[in-house]
Amino acid sequence: MRAFITLTLLVTLGVVINVTQARVNITLDQMNCLYPPILEAWHERDARISSYLPHMNAALTAASIDTLPRIRMFLAFAGSLTGRFIQWTEANTSMCRHYDGGCAFRGRGAFRLQDKFNYEAASQALGQDFVSNPDLVATMPWAIKTATWVWNRNNLNRFADTEQLGSALRIVTGGLNDLRNVKENYARAQTCICEGCTLPPRVNRCLATTGRNWSTMTLFARFSLNAGRFEELNPGLSASNIPPDTVIRVCENDICGQNTCPRP
């Protein structure tokens, strides 16, 4: 009888590297380090990203996007093209006239699959009818699976392994318009998606540090916060006499109600 030995290396990143099959395990903390929320509360961001992660980890594993450079480049591209994993369908319809099949086949998914002929090819490859139901590409798991299909169809691992972001981006989007944003995302990914590193703490956007000569008008302009609400959130402080260089609370539990959360 033949014995099979499998060697497994567990790294802090959350990626399990296995000689038989590499299993990707990107974590919520890593995603929030890479793409922290801007105009939403942490609890909202956590719920959204948590719903995507199982699909993303499974798809990246199946596509052999399983080394640090490959994962970083995939996340840098997808984050740029989807507005930090928020917009799964292209909002700008001004380009629809240029697409094969028109607006029905505009960009969707993590890599903005577009043109009817690409929807047809993806349908055949993935066993789903994206032509009859193009919106399916903007849903999980297909938003990620169509992106990994584009990745493997064009053998983008060869560019990821040598960090050729521009060459890969030109294949995915047909140009370099997003290159600056992709490079910024990739640089953050080197901090957030890494082995043995300590992730930076979350920024509590309900806290702010006052500057010189802050007034009630300043509070209202920056945070849509009136004097009464300020004093309710900050017992012992007066809106008419706000001390400089003081940490104040401008919302409760990072949930800002009808107002957008303040930027970090």
N, C-alpha and C positions, 0 to 999 in steps of 0.2 A: 504494500500500500504506500502511495506517495504522500508525503507530508507537505503541506503548504504553510509557509510562515509569512505572516503579514506584519510589516513594521509600521507603526503609527507614531507620528511626531505631533504633539499638541503644542501650538504656539499661542501666545497671549492674544494675538490678533483675533482669534476666534476661527481661524482657518485650520482645519485638520488636514494634514498632508499625509496621504496613504499611498503606499507603493502600488496598491491595486486600483484605488479610485480616490481622487482628491475631493474632499467635501468642503464646500465653501460655507462659512457661517458668519456672515457679516452681522454685527449686533446693532441694536437700537442706539446704544451710546455712541458707537462709531459713526452711524449715519447722522446723528444729531450734532456730533462734533464737526462733521464735514459740511453739513447743511443745516445750521441752526435755524429755528423759525424767525421770520421777520415780522409778518403781520398776522400772526396767529399765536395762541397761547401754547405753552409746552404740552399741556394735556391733549390739545387738539392735534398737535404735531405727532405726539407719541402714538395716538390711536391710528392715524393715517399710515405712518411709516411701518408700524407693527403689522398692519394688514398686508403690506407689500413684501415684507422681508422673507417670509417662507417661499413665496414664488420666485423672488430674486435669487435666493440662495440655491434653490433647486435648479433654476435655469442656468445659472453660472456654473454650477457643478457639472451639469450635463454637457455644457459647451466647452469644458476644460478652460474656462476663464478662472483659473484657480491659483495663480501666483500673485504676489503683491503688485507688480507692475501691471498685470492684466486687469486685476480688480480695480486698481486705481484709475486706469484709463477708461474702463467701462463706466465707472461711476462719474468720472469727470465729464465724459460725453453726455451721458444720460441726464445728469444734473443740469448741464448747460441747455440741452435741447428741450427739457420739460419744465424749465423754470424752477429748479430745485425739487423735482419730483412732485409737482403740483398740477401742471397742465399736460394732460395726456393727449389732447387734440389740438392741432394748430389753430390758434384763434384768429390770426390774420388771414382773411380770405382774398386778399388782393392778388395772390399768386395763383388762384384757382384756375384761371384761364390757361395757365401754362402746364397744368397737370393732365396727363392722359386720363380721360374720364371726368375731368372737371373737379368741382369741390367735393363731390362724393368720395374722391380718393385723395383728399388732402392729407397732410402729415398727421400721423397718429402713432402712439406708442412711444417707448423710451428712445427710439432712434428715428422717430418721425417717418415711418413707412409712408411713401407717397407714390402716386401713379398707379393706374389700374393694372398695368402689366406686372408691377411688383406685388400688388395684392394677390394677383393670380398665382404668381410664383410662390409666395408665402403660403397661400392656401394649399397648394399641391404639396409643399414640403412639410407643413405642419398638420395637415389633415383637417383643416377647418375652412369653412366657406366664408372668407373675408370679403369676397366680391359681392355676394348677396347681402352681407351684413358688415359693412366696413367699420361701423362703430365698435365691433367686437375687438378690434385692434387696440382700442383705448381702455380695455378692461383687463383685469388680471385673470389668468397668468399671461395672456397673449401680448400685453403691452411690453412685457419683458422677453417673452419667447421670440417675438418677431425681431427684437433687437439682437438677441444672441444668434438668431438665424442670419441676420445681416452680417454680424461679426464673423461667423464661421464661413459663410458663403464667400467672404472676401479675405479670409485667412488673416484677420487683424491681429492675431497673436504675434505674428512676425514683427509687427510695428510696436506692439505693446512691450515685447521683450527687449527692444532696443530704444524704447521711449521716443519713438518717432510720431509725436502727436499730430503734427501738421499733415504728414502723409496719410495717416489713418483718417483724419477728419475730412480731408479732401474726398476720400472714397465714400464716407458716410453721408456728407452733406453736399458734395459737389463743389465745395469752395472752402475758404478760410475765414469766413466772416465771424465765426464763433471762436477763433483760435485763442484770442486773449483771455476770454472767459474760461475756456477749457484749461489753459495753462494755470490760471489762478486756482481753479478747482483741483487740478492735479497737484499743485504745490500744497494745498490744504490736505489732500489725501495722503501725502507723504507724512504728515503729522498725525492724522486720524486713523489711517489704515496702515498699521505698522506692527512689527514684532517687539514685544517687551516694553512698549512705551506706555506712559501714563497719560490718559486723556485729560485735557483741560476741564475744569468744572463748568457746569452749566451757568449761563448768565441769567440771573433773575431779573427780568425786565420790568418787574414791579418796583425795583429799587433804582434810585437815581441819586447822583451827588450834585448838590447845589453849587452854583457858581456865585460870583460876586454880584450883589445888588439884585438878587432875584425878587420878584414881586408876584402878587396874585395874577397879574396880567401875563407874566412869564409862564406860570403854571397852566393857565388856561390855553395859552398859545401852543405850548409844547405837549400837554397831556389831556386837554379838554377837561380840566379839573378846576372846580370853583373853590372858593375859600372854605365853605362848609365841609365839602368832601375832603379837602386837604387836611383839615383839622381833625376830622373823624378818623382818617387813616394814620395820622401822626399826633397822637395825644401828647400834650405838653408843648406843641409848637403852634405858633400863630402865623396865619397867612399874611398878616400885615408886617411881620418882622421875621423873615426867613433867614437863618444864619448861613453864611457861606461855608463851603467845604463840609457839608453835612449830608449824610445818607438819609434820604427820605423815601417814603413809600408812596407810589403814585397809582397803584391799583392793588387789588386784593388777590393773592394766590395766583398771580400771572393770568388772571381772567379779567378782561377789561370791558366786559359787558358789550354795549352797542358800539363803544369806541374801539378803534384799533389799538393793539398793545403798543406801548412806546418802543422805539427801536433801541437796541443795546448801545 
